[in-house]
Amino acid sequence: MSTRPLPVSTPAEQGVDARGIQAFLDVIEAAPDIEPHSLMILRHGRLVASGWWAPYTADRLHLLYSLSKSFTSTAAGVAVAEGLLDLDAPVISYFPEFEADITDPRSRAMLVRHIASMASGHLAETNDEAFGLDRAEPVRGFLLIPPDRDPGTVFAYNQPTTYTLAALVQRLSGRSLTEYLRPRILDPLGIGEVAWTQHPRGRDLGFSGLHATTDAIARLGLLYLQDGVWEGRRLLPSSWVAGATRSHISNADGTAEGAASDWQQGYGFQFWMSRHGYRGDGAYGQFCVVLPEHDTVIATTAATEQMQKLLDAMWRHLLPALGPGPLAGRAEEDKALQDRLDRLTLPPVAAHPGPAADPGPWQRARFTPRGGHCANQPTLTRVEVARADGAWTATLVEGEERLALRLPDSGWAVDDGTVPRAVSGGWTAQDTLHVDIVFLETPHRLTVTCALDDGTFTARWHTTPLHVGPLRRHRAPLTSREGSAPRG
């Protein structure tokens, strides 16, 4: 959690109609394909609304996916201000050990500003190829891929551009991104613990993998809204804020559908331009939306593949709620909103806490993947069900690793163990056990269903993790947490 709370106000005092926020909540909670996890709205520098859908909480780190890029951009902006990094220098000039390998003229002409703005000249994502060419040093792998066009002439969303920008900052500073940002940005903003996935060891990933609180997202947005100034102190150059939050090259396809898309409004330095304002943007609904014309920041975490629908709901309901001045006589509306925000929760699984008839067949039952293989989670090979100490437990088995899930009688049971998680589940029929596992430091929920009649189970991710691996990986890494020693 942050070290200093943000100043708080009622919506009405800052000209925000609480009924618009209520309408936004109505839409996203009713949508079957949107699972909201958190919401923070700042107006005129004041926090006017915030809520977390239990079992998610305010102090919980949450995987931001590509919203990480906007923090990488911020580190690059500081490096430019400190004279470490030159936007107009060729990327290859910072990696002299690759000079003999990188012979393509377009690769050699690629400037730092090109990789900062996703304009490397490639026409498509190169992540798999770059990491495949050189797993140990993906920057070399990326530079070995000849651009299709001259750098600076075309846009393509391309992870290795951000990875290379992050690697540059870390090489030049001699620090990980987290370590570099801590005294320069994170501490001044009052941002507490964060954690960043690393590859290779000691180098924060940059393009993804940052775990931070919703509060941290909101503070980053407020820093940019305030032109890089925080509490009277300039942390980012005004020129960087302006450059990061304007379009450098068109990414529009010229169609009517494209005009209505918030992914075809242009791209800055690791920020997307939106139909309204601009945003940091991470897979499955991790948003830092900045609306300069309304002096507003909206921060969300979520689990949805319908990210445009989530933004559409903002434009339809939150934008009209942002009025020009304070609103009188709105105490009841503000209180009703606060009461609702205090009670937010994800619906638990509708099930019985135990088998409706004889529980005997379930005691020490073993289940194998239906069809012989669990396609959604290949490492998951067995589920074991047992009752002990008055409670049922479903244990997920991956080779030698076991993840025990204690089933609550109702609601969500939170376990802050090695893999922070919340569990809800029970019997939807005499021969069917249904368990939902929310991995609390990620946007992801796994549903496991065991069928007694044939001794098999199925497992389904509601949003598929982009960082694959065993279940123990679905947590914030320990490698870059402030105050933690590096671990494997």
VOBA-909826 format. One record per residue (C-alpha): z, y, x. Coordinates in steps of 0.02 Angstrom, whole numbers, padded with zeros to 5 digits, always signed. Example, Ala and Ser with C-alpha at 12.3 -4.5 7.8 and 13.67 -1.06 7.14 Angstrom:
+00390-00225+00615/+00357-00053+00684/
//
This chain:
+00000+00000+00000/-00023+00179+00056/+00120+00266+00145/+00116+00423+00036/+00078+00425-00150/-00064+00530-00215/-00016+00679-00323/-00013+00630-00506/-00061+00724-00662/-00097+00686-00843/-00280+00671-00892/-00269+00822-01010/-00198+00936-00874/-00353+00903-00769/-00476+00918-00913/-00502+00731-00938/-00512+00663-01115/-00406+00504-01116/-00509+00439-01262/-00660+00425-01146/-00559+00318-01026/-00502+00211-01172/-00684+00187-01226/-00730+00136-01048/-00589+00008-01047/-00647-00057-01217/-00822-00089-01150/-00776-00175-00987/-00639-00281-01064/-00754-00338-01205/-00899-00382-01088/-00900-00570-01055/-00985-00544-00888/-00867-00410-00818/-00694-00455-00753/-00607-00291-00705/-00473-00298-00573/-00424-00115-00546/-00467+00064-00591/-00415+00231-00516/-00480+00401-00573/-00446+00560-00474/-00487+00733-00542/-00462+00895-00445/-00368+00795-00313/-00244+00721-00439/-00227+00541-00495/-00251+00547-00684/-00270+00361-00724/-00237+00199-00632/-00215+00019-00683/-00225-00158-00617/-00265-00311-00722/-00127-00437-00690/-00116-00545-00588/-00198-00413-00476/-00077-00278-00417/-00084-00107-00335/-00018-00164-00167/-00137-00312-00151/-00278-00306-00023/-00448-00344-00102/-00610-00396-00018/-00728-00247-00029/-00889-00334+00025/-01020-00200+00064/-00907-00056+00018/-00847-00095+00196/-01006-00006+00253/-00940+00163+00197/-00787+00141+00308/-00903+00094+00452/-01002+00252+00416/-00841+00351+00428/-00802+00275+00598/-00977+00319+00656/-00953+00498+00596/-00794+00514+00698/-00883+00439+00850/-01022+00569+00833/-00892+00708+00820/-00804+00644+00976/-00967+00640+01074/-00968+00451+01094/-01121+00421+00986/-01286+00513+00973/-01385+00490+00812/-01548+00529+00902/-01524+00406+01045/-01623+00243+01046/-01513+00097+00995/-01571-00003+01146/-01505+00134+01262/-01328+00078+01220/-01366-00104+01261/-01446-00100+01435/-01413-00286+01458/-01545-00321+01325/-01679-00209+01403/-01782-00352+01474/-01776-00451+01311/-01823-00312+01189/-02006-00277+01220/-02072-00232+01047/-02109-00044+01046/-02042-00020+00870/-01878-00104+00915/-01865+00007+01069/-01903+00162+00964/-01766+00126+00837/-01638+00268+00838/-01455+00263+00789/-01494+00370+00635/-01619+00237+00580/-01491+00098+00577/-01364+00214+00495/-01485+00244+00350/-01557+00068+00329/-01725+00129+00396/-01747+00012+00544/-01928-00021+00495/-01897-00196+00430/-01959-00232+00255/-01825-00359+00208/-01651-00423+00249/-01643-00498+00425/-01463-00561+00424/-01496-00748+00432/-01631-00728+00564/-01528-00611+00673/-01375-00722+00672/-01487-00874+00694/-01572-00803+00847/-01409-00761+00935/-01248-00812+00849/-01142-00754+00996/-01222-00580+01000/-01308-00539+00834/-01356-00365+00897/-01475-00448+01020/-01537-00563+00881/-01573-00412+00771/-01664-00314+00907/-01771-00467+00944/-01845-00456+00767/-01996-00338+00774/-01991-00207+00636/-02135-00218+00511/-02160-00029+00508/-02113+00118+00617/-01925+00151+00610/-01882+00291+00491/-02029+00262+00373/-01965+00126+00254/-01800+00073+00176/-01734-00105+00170/-01556-00155+00135/-01519-00249+00295/-01347-00307+00353/-01383-00311+00541/-01418-00124+00542/-01237-00092+00492/-01174-00231+00604/-01262-00146+00751/-01192+00025+00703/-01018-00051+00697/-01044-00139+00863/-01097+00027+00941/-00938+00116+00885/-00831-00028+00947/-00921-00039+01114/-00912+00147+01147/-00731+00167+01092/-00665+00006+01166/-00576-00027+01001/-00607-00127+00844/-00658-00022+00694/-00485-00044+00621/-00401+00012+00781/-00521+00158+00801/-00499+00217+00621/-00310+00195+00616/-00253+00358+00703/-00410+00457+00657/-00434+00418+00472/-00320+00284+00400/-00152+00357+00452/-00197+00537+00409/-00257+00481+00237/-00098+00383+00209/-00187+00214+00203/-00074+00069+00245/-00121-00108+00290/-00304-00159+00297/-00387-00314+00368/-00565-00343+00427/-00659-00506+00457/-00718-00518+00637/-00869-00590+00727/-00860-00620+00870/-00672-00619+00895/-00611-00441+00920/-00761-00357+00836/-00743-00306+00654/-00894-00359+00552/-00938-00186+00489/-01060-00227+00351/-00934-00328+00250/-00766-00413+00264/-00648-00265+00246/-00495-00299+00137/-00405-00144+00073/-00314-00081-00081/-00396+00015-00223/-00291+00162-00167/-00379+00157+00002/-00548+00163-00086/-00494+00313-00187/-00430+00406-00034/-00592+00378+00061/-00689+00448-00087/-00573+00598-00096/-00598+00633+00090/-00786+00643+00063/-00766+00744-00097/-00662+00869+00004/-00798+00885+00136/-00702+00786+00267/-00542+00887+00253/-00372+00810+00210/-00216+00914+00182/-00294+01060+00276/-00347+00955+00426/-00530+00916+00462/-00552+00730+00492/-00742+00720+00477/-00873+00851+00521/-00948+00937+00369/-01119+00895+00442/-01078+00709+00438/-01018+00715+00258/-01178+00806+00208/-01287+00683+00304/-01198+00528+00244/-01210+00578+00061/-01392+00630+00045/-01548+00524+00034/-01641+00500+00198/-01785+00396+00135/-01845+00347-00038/-01804+00174-00103/-01881+00202-00276/-02021+00093-00344/-02089+00229-00459/-02060+00133-00621/-01962+00187-00774/-01844+00042-00743/-01818+00103-00566/-01777+00278-00626/-01637+00203-00731/-01569+00102-00584/-01427+00164-00476/-01502+00065-00332/-01663+00167-00325/-01595+00344-00304/-01597+00349-00113/-01483+00297+00029/-01378+00400+00149/-01277+00343+00299/-01203+00185+00220/-01183+00269+00050/-01294+00243-00102/-01356+00391-00201/-01324+00371-00388/-01396+00446-00545/-01235+00546-00539/-01157+00584-00371/-01152+00450-00237/-01052+00294-00200/-00989+00163-00081/-01041-00002-00156/-00986-00183-00134/-01044-00344-00214/-00970-00391-00383/-00910-00217-00431/-00814-00142-00284/-00854+00043-00308/-00805+00210-00233/-00897+00333-00347/-00893+00516-00297/-00948+00648-00422/-00949+00817-00332/-01013+00911-00485/-00859+00851-00580/-00734+00854-00435/-00697+00671-00475/-00677+00505-00385/-00681+00337-00474/-00625+00181-00381/-00644+00006-00450/-00625-00174-00398/-00698-00310-00507/-00789-00476-00519/-00959-00455-00601/-01141-00486-00565/-01182-00349-00691/-01144-00202-00577/-01271-00089-00663/-01184-00121-00828/-01019-00066-00752/-01097+00095-00688/-01185+00123-00855/-01016+00115-00940/-00951+00249-00821/-01097+00364-00859/-01085+00333-01047/-00897+00353-01068/-00813+00429-00916/-00936+00568-00877/-00924+00648-01050/-00734+00640-01036/-00735+00758-00885/-00715+00930-00965/-00718+01104-00887/-00533+01143-00910/-00363+01082-00968/-00352+01006-01141/-00215+01060-01260/-00126+00948-01384/-00171+00783-01302/+00002+00714-01263/-00014+00568-01383/-00186+00518-01316/-00122+00527-01137/+00030+00421-01179/-00075+00292-01271/-00188+00276-01119/-00040+00259-01000/+00039+00126-01110/-00123+00028-01106/-00143+00047-00917/+00033-00018-00892/-00006-00177-00991/-00175-00227-00919/-00196-00414-00890/-00333-00542-00871/-00327-00667-01016/-00250-00831-00958/-00328-00999-00997/-00303-01051-01178/-00230-01225-01157/-00078-01335-01188/+00050-01344-01046/+00046-01534-01051/-00052-01679-01125/-00036-01684-01314/+00001-01871-01314/+00058-01995-01181/+00062-01905-01011/+00069-02070-00918/-00116-02086-00876/-00113-01913-00795/+00033-01951-00680/-00038-01970-00505/-00216-01965-00572/-00356-01944-00444/-00523-01862-00478/-00683-01862-00376/-00832-01743-00392/-00945-01777-00540/-01110-01841-00470/-01028-01878-00303/-01037-01701-00234/-00960-01533-00280/-01109-01416-00264/-01011-01256-00297/-00879-01295-00166/-00945-01434-00051/-00783-01446+00048/-00687-01498-00109/-00682-01688-00115/-00536-01735-00228/-00414-01667-00357/-00243-01748-00377/-00134-01720-00531/+00052-01759-00536/+00213-01707-00622/+00372-01671-00526/+00527-01563-00552/+00475-01531-00731/+00305-01456-00689/+00126-01516-00673/+00033-01488-00510/-00153-01501-00474/-00190-01518-00288/-00362-01475-00220/-00405-01584-00070/-00528-01533+00067/-00522-01662+00205/-00350-01643+00285/-00315-01480+00193/-00225-01475+00027/-00199-01329-00093/-00063-01367-00220/-00075-01273-00386/+00082-01271-00493/+00030-01251-00674/+00132-01126-00776/+00183-01157-00956/+00093-00995-01000/+00013-00843-00920/-00021-00833-00733/+00083-00910-00593/+00068-00810-00432/+00088-00897-00263/+00091-00786-00108/+00076-00932+00011/-00054-00961+00145/-00191-00926+00019/-00127-00794-00105/-00177-00851-00278/-00136-00850-00463/-00154-01004-00571/-00175-01025-00758/-00220-01185-00846/-00175-01337-00946/-00249-01464-01064/-00392-01411-01177/-00399-01590-01245/-00299-01750-01221/-00421-01807-01085/-00469-01636-01010/-00372-01527-00888/-00437-01350-00859/-00370-01245-00713/-00421-01069-00661/-00377-01011-00485/-00391-00825-00446/-00395-00791-00259/-00298-00630-00263/-00366-00549-00104/-00545-00574-00161/-00651-00545-00318/-00664-00732-00346/-00605-00855-00478/-00633-01043-00469/-00625-01152-00625/-00585-01337-00598/-00602-01458-00744/-00539-01638-00733/-00600-01772-00855/-00485-01922-00876/-00615-02034-00959/-00722-02052-00803/-00603-01990-00667/-00714-01847-00611/-00696-01659-00590/-00812-01509-00587/-00783-01343-00500/-00870-01178-00538/-00857-01007-00458/-00869-00864-00583/-00939-00755-00444/-01001-00852-00293/-00917-00803-00129/-01039-00728-00005/-00931-00784+00141/-00937-00974+00123/-00813-01100+00189/-00654-01193+00142/-00536-01121+00012/-00412-01064+00145/-00538-00930+00196/-00522-00840+00030/-00389-00720+00089/-00377-00567+00199/-00394-00614+00383/-00246-00594+00498/-00351-00546+00649/-00359-00358+00617/-00206-00322+00511/-00107-00175+00576/+00040-00241+00675/-00019-00422+00677/-00062-00522+00831/-00238-00593+00837/-00252-00769+00769/-00392-00894+00750/
//
